[in-house]
Amino acid sequence: MPEAPATRILLADDHALVRRGVRLILDNEPDLTVVAEAGDGAEAVEVARIHRPDLAILDIAMPRLTGLQAARELSRVRPGVRILILTMYDNEQFFFEALAAGASGYVLKSVADRDLVEACRATMRGEPFLYPGAVNALIRHYLDRVREGGAVPAKAITDREEEILKLVAEGHTSQEIADLLVISVKTVERHRANLLEKLGLKDRLELTRYAIRVGLIEP
């Protein structure tokens, strides 16, 4: 019986050293092969269109698009691709958002050498993968929330507003944001005004601080 082809992996992280380390872990396995790398979330989406990976491994805090934003976009444009989030954030909100964005698993960078290979294989078998220490707490919290008639925490802002917020916080002008997102400058300004009003903030500096606090950009 012929061997199944190796899982084709796209690896996206804005730190080249992290990519190199993760690639060493994955390329050491005969059933896993990294076919493409990306340095930010937008590049990950572009590269996925070209290389058509089976699995995308995405960092959360990346320029242009975060891993969560890229996961949402990949789920839309390449619905067959499986997605794993690889992150340093042991954060419940990010975990739930990752699942909502279409990710099948959530792996902490601190234990990637231990967990990542099994996470890739579980994901390709169609099974979810959660880092072991968090499983019980997350499930208990989720069940408590459901029993109380609640839901997964809602985001304060829309996906489009989040895109605008990230780009504003990264220092892009309204014209640059309009060009990147293929929308008008007027639309960018309207979204920015809505963000300030919704979040109760005054200016770009406060938007940037908020973006750092919620993990859209790194400090």
Protein Blocks (a to p, Z undefined) as FASTA:
>chain_A
ZZddddddddddfbfklmmmmmmmmmmpmkbccfbdcfbfklmmmmmmmnopabdcddfb
dghiafklmmmmmmmmmmmbccddddfbdcfklmmmmmmnopabdcdfklmmmmmmmmmm
mmmnopacddfklmmmmmmmmmmmmmnopacdddfbdfklmmmmmmmmnopafklmmmmn
opafklmmmmmmmmmmmnopablmlmmmmmmmnopacZZ
